[in-house]
Amino acid sequence: MVFHQAIIRVRAGSRLDRGGNTVADWSPENVDRLTVGRVSVQPIMQSETATPERTAAVTGWRVISEPGVDADIRYNDRIEWDGMTLEIVGEVARYLDFVHSTPHHIEFAMRRKTG
């Protein structure tokens, strides 16, 4: 695999809603961005559902980091890549190097929904 791509992790800030609850704040001035390089982004799925009202498409990719790359990415972050904003599907898997007990690489799936 070639690890020549980069993604941007976008993490929501927080704010209080009218009820005093802490909620995610995705406004541009309150998000935290982190560029993560040395990754490979590969397509893993594509589906389309058509109804008389609309056509919905779901496209997915798998992100795998180069060995030695461990990035601060969580399941509730978003990813900016290739001009799109994508959601993470499930947890971010962190694999350990069993010889040295250090992070080896990460893997996760992300998807885009349209329609």
N, C-alpha and C positions, 0 to 999 in steps of 0.2 A: 504494500500500500504506500501511496505517496501522501505525505502529510504536509501539503503545501498551501492549505486553505486557512482562513481565519473566520471566526464568528465573533459577534458581540453579544455578551451576556447583558441583559437588561433586568435590573431588579427594582421592584416598586419601592417607593418610599412609604411613609405612613402618615395618616391624618386622622383626626377625630370626626366622626359623623355627627349628625344632629342629636343622636341618642347618647353621645359620649363614648361610643365604641371605637376602637382603633381599627381602621380599615386600610387596605392597600390604596396607594395613591400613584397612579400611572401617568400623572401629568408630566410633560417633558422636563420641567424644572426640578422635579422631585425624584426622578429615577437615577439609579447608579449604573453606569456602563463600564464594562470591562472587556477589552479586546483579548481574545484567546486565539493564539496562533498555533501552528503545527498540528492541525487537525485534518481529518479526511471526512468529507460529507458525501454520503452515498444514498441514492434513492432506495427506498424499501417498499413503498406501497403507493397505490393510486386507486381511487374508487370514485364513481360518479352515480348519483341518484337523481333521476328526472321525475318530476311531477308536473301537472299542468301549471302550477304556480311558479315553479322555479327549478333550476338544475343546481344541485349541490355537489361540490367536488371536495375530496379529502386527499391530500398528497402528503407523503411522509418520507423522512430521511433519517438515517442513522449517522451519528457523529461519533468518531473514534479518534482519540488523541494519540499522538506519537508516544512511544514508551518514554517515561520520565515526566510527562506532562500531567499535572493534577490541577484542575482549575476550580475556583470557587463558583460552582454552578449548582443550583438546587431545583427540585421538581417544580416549584412555583415561579421560577424566573421565566423570562421570555428570551428568545434568541433572534437577533437581526442577522440575516444572511441573504446575499444575492438580491437585495432590494425588498425583502419580505420580512415581516415580523411573524415569528412562529412560536407555538407553545410546546413546552416539553411534555412528553407523554410518559407517565410513570416516574420512577426514581432514576437518579443518575447513578450508574454502577461504577464503583471504584475498585479496581483490581490491584492487588498487592504483589510485589516482587517477593516471593516466598523465601528467597535466599537472604535478602537484606531487610525484609519487613518494611519496605518503603513503597510509596505509591508507584505502580507500574504505568497504568493508563486509566482513562475514563471512557465510558460509552453511555450514550443515551439516544432516545428516539425523539424526534420533533415532527410536528405536523402543521399543515395550513388548511384551514377550512374556508371555502368560499361558497357563496350562494345562499 
